[in-house]
């Protein structure tokens, strides 16, 4: 297709995954074709849903909902201990972000009114972002030792299974684990085993595999709140993909640099150990 379009100067990815091999970046680069990707348009609703899940998790609302729809007696206002009562507020808590790309930066903006102490793990994020967003960067093990842990990583060869049994074991009792990115970055078997203990709350919009098998034990854990990968799927985000691409086209034809370039270097970064 590129050979048949000799006048082509801009190639855009409107839908899909920034790290999927849908576009031949090497061939585009050899032909001097600029490639941009605006799939981060779904970061807006996904960040909102991540915040919502954190609030649900801090109050253990998933377990309360299960009790109510099962017609079980529930009087949470009489509880004076345990999940959903002790350190149940999000305000002024320590939150960890595993990944600090478009989604992480949008989420930090939404968290500002809660005055959280935010730390992030992302070996590739420019360190100047720490001062700009008032966060601190650190190793993965420090991020896992937070009151709320957000998983915001794309699925790549480097991130698949990056959170396994050893990492999940670091979650402190009473903490909330939120994954709104990709299911395959977490070892599903280790995840089920860790949350079967009942001392940590999980809020998962993604899982491996998807859809979640009907007989999966993850469906029955009372301390797990599940949604079927809906975080980024809104009518507004579908429209945003196009408006962002129009903006990129205007910048391109005005001789300006794009906001969201997609290059071989970005997609095929060298592997790094989590620490």
C-alpha positions as CSV (number, residue, x, y, z in Angstrom):
1,X,0.0,0.0,0.0
2,X,2.8,2.4,0.8
3,X,4.5,1.7,-2.6
4,X,1.2,2.5,-4.3
5,X,1.0,5.9,-2.5
6,X,4.1,7.8,-3.5
7,X,2.7,11.2,-2.4
8,X,1.8,10.0,1.1
9,X,3.3,12.0,3.9
10,X,1.2,11.1,7.0
11,X,-0.1,7.8,8.2
12,X,-2.4,7.7,11.3
13,X,-3.6,5.0,13.7
14,X,-7.2,5.9,14.7
15,X,-8.3,2.7,16.5
16,X,-6.7,-0.2,18.1
17,X,-3.6,-0.4,20.3
18,X,-0.5,1.9,20.1
19,X,1.8,-1.1,20.5
20,X,0.1,-3.4,18.1
21,X,1.9,-4.3,14.8
22,X,-0.8,-2.9,12.5
23,X,1.4,-0.5,10.7
24,X,4.8,-1.1,9.0
25,X,6.8,1.6,10.8
26,X,10.1,0.6,9.2
27,X,8.7,1.0,5.6
28,X,7.1,4.3,6.5
29,X,10.3,5.6,8.0
30,X,12.3,4.7,4.9
31,X,9.8,6.6,2.7
32,X,9.9,9.6,5.0
33,X,6.2,9.1,6.0
34,X,5.3,10.5,9.5
35,X,3.2,8.1,11.6
36,X,1.0,9.3,14.4
37,X,-1.2,7.4,16.9
38,X,-4.3,8.9,18.6
39,X,-5.6,5.8,20.4
40,X,-4.8,7.5,23.7
41,X,-8.1,9.3,23.1
42,X,-9.6,6.5,25.3
43,X,-7.4,7.6,28.2
44,X,-10.0,10.1,29.3
45,X,-12.8,7.6,30.2
46,X,-10.3,5.0,31.3
47,X,-8.8,7.4,33.8
48,X,-12.3,8.2,35.1
49,X,-13.1,4.6,35.5
50,X,-9.8,3.9,37.3
51,X,-10.7,6.6,39.8
52,X,-14.2,5.2,40.2
53,X,-12.8,1.7,40.8
54,X,-10.4,3.1,43.4
55,X,-13.3,4.6,45.3
56,X,-15.3,1.4,45.0
57,X,-12.4,-0.6,46.3
58,X,-11.6,1.7,49.2
59,X,-15.2,1.2,50.5
60,X,-15.3,-2.5,49.6
61,X,-18.5,-1.6,47.7
62,X,-18.2,-4.7,45.4
63,X,-18.7,-7.1,48.3
64,X,-21.6,-5.0,49.6
65,X,-23.3,-5.1,46.2
66,X,-22.9,-8.9,46.1
67,X,-24.6,-9.2,49.5
68,X,-27.5,-7.0,48.5
69,X,-28.3,-8.7,45.2
70,X,-28.0,-12.0,46.9
71,X,-30.7,-10.8,49.4
72,X,-28.3,-11.2,52.3
73,X,-28.6,-9.0,55.4
74,X,-26.0,-6.2,55.3
75,X,-25.6,-3.4,57.8
76,X,-22.2,-1.9,56.9
77,X,-22.8,1.2,59.1
78,X,-22.5,-1.1,62.1
79,X,-19.1,-2.4,61.1
80,X,-16.2,-0.8,62.9
81,X,-13.3,-2.7,61.4
82,X,-12.0,-4.4,58.3
83,X,-12.1,-3.7,54.6
84,X,-14.3,-0.8,53.7
85,X,-14.0,0.9,57.1
86,X,-10.4,1.1,58.1
87,X,-8.5,3.7,56.0
88,X,-11.4,3.6,53.6
89,X,-11.1,7.2,52.3
90,X,-9.0,7.9,49.2
91,X,-8.0,11.4,50.3
92,X,-4.4,11.8,51.4
93,X,-3.5,8.2,50.7
94,X,-0.4,6.9,49.0
95,X,-1.1,5.8,45.5
96,X,1.1,3.9,43.1
97,X,0.9,4.0,39.3
98,X,2.5,1.2,37.3
99,X,3.0,3.0,34.0
100,X,3.0,6.8,33.4
101,X,1.9,7.4,29.8
102,X,-1.1,9.2,28.6
103,X,-3.4,7.3,30.9
104,X,-1.3,7.8,34.0
105,X,-0.9,11.5,33.4
106,X,-4.7,11.9,32.9
107,X,-5.4,10.0,36.1
108,X,-3.0,12.1,38.1
109,X,-5.0,15.2,37.1
110,X,-8.2,13.5,38.4
111,X,-6.5,12.6,41.7
112,X,-5.4,16.1,42.5
113,X,-8.5,17.0,44.6
114,X,-7.8,14.0,46.8
115,X,-4.3,15.3,47.7
116,X,-2.7,11.9,47.3
117,X,1.0,11.1,47.6
118,X,1.7,9.7,44.1
119,X,4.6,7.5,43.1
120,X,5.1,5.9,39.7
121,X,7.1,3.1,38.0
122,X,7.9,3.7,34.4
123,X,11.5,3.3,33.1
124,X,10.7,5.1,29.9
125,X,8.9,8.2,31.1
126,X,10.9,11.5,31.0
127,X,12.0,12.3,34.5
128,X,11.0,15.9,34.0
129,X,7.4,14.7,34.4
130,X,8.0,14.1,38.1
131,X,8.3,17.9,38.8
132,X,5.6,18.8,36.3
133,X,3.0,16.4,37.8
134,X,4.2,16.5,41.4
135,X,5.0,12.8,41.6
136,X,8.0,10.7,42.4
137,X,9.4,7.8,40.3
138,X,10.6,4.7,42.0
139,X,11.2,0.9,41.5
140,X,8.2,-1.4,41.1
141,X,8.5,-2.9,44.6
142,X,8.0,0.6,46.2
143,X,4.9,1.3,44.0
144,X,3.3,-2.0,45.1
145,X,3.6,-0.9,48.7
146,X,0.8,1.7,48.5
147,X,-2.8,2.1,49.6
148,X,-4.0,2.0,46.0
149,X,-2.0,0.5,43.1
150,X,-3.1,1.3,39.6
151,X,-1.9,-0.9,36.7
152,X,-1.7,1.4,33.6
153,X,0.7,-0.5,31.3
154,X,0.3,-1.4,27.7
155,X,0.7,-5.0,26.7
156,X,4.1,-5.6,25.1
157,X,6.7,-8.3,25.1
158,X,8.4,-6.6,28.0
159,X,5.3,-6.1,30.1
160,X,3.6,-9.5,29.7
161,X,3.4,-11.1,33.1
162,X,5.5,-8.3,34.7
163,X,3.3,-8.6,37.8
164,X,3.5,-12.1,39.1
165,X,3.3,-13.9,42.4
166,X,6.4,-12.1,43.9
167,X,5.0,-8.7,43.0
168,X,1.5,-9.4,44.2
169,X,2.9,-10.7,47.5
170,X,4.1,-7.2,48.2
171,X,0.6,-5.8,48.3
172,X,-0.2,-4.6,51.8
173,X,-3.3,-5.9,53.6
174,X,-6.2,-3.5,53.1
175,X,-4.9,-2.1,49.9
176,X,-6.7,-1.8,46.6
177,X,-5.3,-3.2,43.3
178,X,-6.8,-1.6,40.2
179,X,-6.1,-2.9,36.6
180,X,-7.6,-0.9,33.7
181,X,-4.9,-1.5,31.1
182,X,-4.4,-5.1,29.9
183,X,-5.0,-8.4,31.5
184,X,-1.8,-10.1,30.2
185,X,0.5,-7.8,32.2
186,X,-0.6,-9.7,35.3
187,X,-0.2,-13.4,35.9
188,X,-3.8,-14.6,36.2
189,X,-3.1,-17.7,38.3
190,X,-1.0,-15.7,40.7
191,X,-3.7,-13.0,40.9
192,X,-6.4,-15.5,41.8
193,X,-4.2,-17.1,44.4
194,X,-3.3,-13.8,46.0
195,X,-6.8,-12.4,46.2
196,X,-8.2,-15.7,47.5
197,X,-6.6,-14.7,50.8
198,X,-9.3,-12.0,51.1
199,X,-7.1,-9.3,52.7
200,X,-6.7,-7.1,49.6
201,X,-9.4,-5.7,47.3
202,X,-9.1,-6.0,43.5
203,X,-10.9,-3.9,41.0
204,X,-10.4,-5.3,37.5
205,X,-11.7,-4.0,34.2
206,X,-9.3,-6.4,32.3
207,X,-8.3,-10.0,32.8
208,X,-6.5,-12.8,30.9
209,X,-8.3,-14.4,29.2
210,X,-11.2,-12.2,28.0
211,X,-14.0,-12.7,28.2
212,X,-13.5,-14.1,31.7
213,X,-14.4,-17.8,31.6
214,X,-17.8,-18.5,33.3
215,X,-16.2,-21.0,35.6
216,X,-13.2,-18.9,36.6
217,X,-12.6,-18.6,40.4
218,X,-12.1,-14.9,40.0
219,X,-15.8,-14.4,39.5
220,X,-16.6,-15.8,42.9
221,X,-14.2,-13.9,45.1
222,X,-16.2,-11.4,47.3
223,X,-13.2,-9.0,47.5
224,X,-13.0,-8.7,43.7
225,X,-15.0,-6.1,41.7
226,X,-15.2,-6.9,38.0
227,X,-16.2,-5.1,34.8
228,X,-16.0,-6.4,31.3
229,X,-13.2,-4.2,29.8
230,X,-15.4,-1.1,29.5
231,X,-13.0,1.5,30.7
232,X,-12.2,3.1,27.3
233,X,-15.4,2.4,25.5
234,X,-17.6,5.5,25.4
235,X,-19.2,7.4,22.5
236,X,-17.1,10.5,23.5
237,X,-13.8,8.6,23.1
238,X,-14.8,7.3,19.7
239,X,-15.3,10.9,18.5
240,X,-12.2,12.0,20.3
241,X,-10.0,9.7,18.2
242,X,-11.1,11.6,15.1
243,X,-10.8,15.1,16.6
244,X,-7.3,14.3,17.8
245,X,-6.4,13.0,14.4
246,X,-7.7,16.2,12.7
247,X,-5.5,18.2,15.1
248,X,-2.5,16.1,14.1
249,X,-3.2,16.6,10.4
250,X,-3.4,20.4,10.9
251,X,-0.1,20.4,12.7
252,X,1.5,18.2,10.1
253,X,0.5,20.3,7.1
254,X,1.5,23.5,9.0
255,X,5.0,22.1,9.2
256,X,4.8,21.4,13.0
257,X,5.7,18.3,14.9
258,X,2.9,15.9,16.1
259,X,1.8,15.4,19.6
260,X,1.6,11.7,19.4
261,X,4.3,10.3,17.0
262,X,4.6,6.6,16.6
263,X,8.1,5.4,15.7
264,X,10.1,2.1,15.6
265,X,12.0,3.3,18.7
266,X,8.8,3.8,20.7
267,X,7.3,0.4,19.8
268,X,10.4,-1.7,20.1
269,X,12.1,-0.4,23.1
270,X,14.8,-2.5,24.8
271,X,13.7,-4.8,27.6
272,X,14.4,-3.6,31.1
273,X,14.1,-5.3,34.4
274,X,11.3,-4.0,36.7
275,X,13.8,-2.9,39.4
